[in-house]
Amino acid sequence: MAGKLNDWELPNEVIQNHVIKFYKDPSRAEALEKIIVNLNLKKCPKTIILEFIHFAELHYLTTAILFLYT
């Protein structure tokens, strides 16, 4: 996936209703981390970013946490 999603601007509805809900299962935490670091989140609402940060902190996804804070 390296960099393939960076150019895409996914609609917020897709991120909220599909990505977050599907990958919120703790057994898929590492997959969500890979998606987070490859998404273009520049125009993403702060609520979604905060939800990603909360999930990453709960599951100790340090790469995702660093990506989201920078």
C-alpha positions, 0 to 999 in steps of 0.5 A, a space after each residue: 500500500 506504500 503511498 498508493 492512497 496518499 494521492 486520493 482524497 477519500 470522502 469523509 463518509 467513506 472514512 467514517 462509515 467504512 474504514 473506521 467501523 470495519 477496522 475498529 475491531 481490535 484484531 484489525 488494529 495493525 491493518 488500520 495503522 497501515 491505512 492511517 499512515 497511507 491516507 491523505 488526511 489533510 482535509 479530514 475533520 478534526 473529529 475523525 483525526 481524534 477518533 483515529 488518535 484515540 484508537 491508536 493510543 488504546 492499541 499502542 499503534 505508535 507509528 499511527 500516533 506519530 503520523 497523526 500528531 505531525 
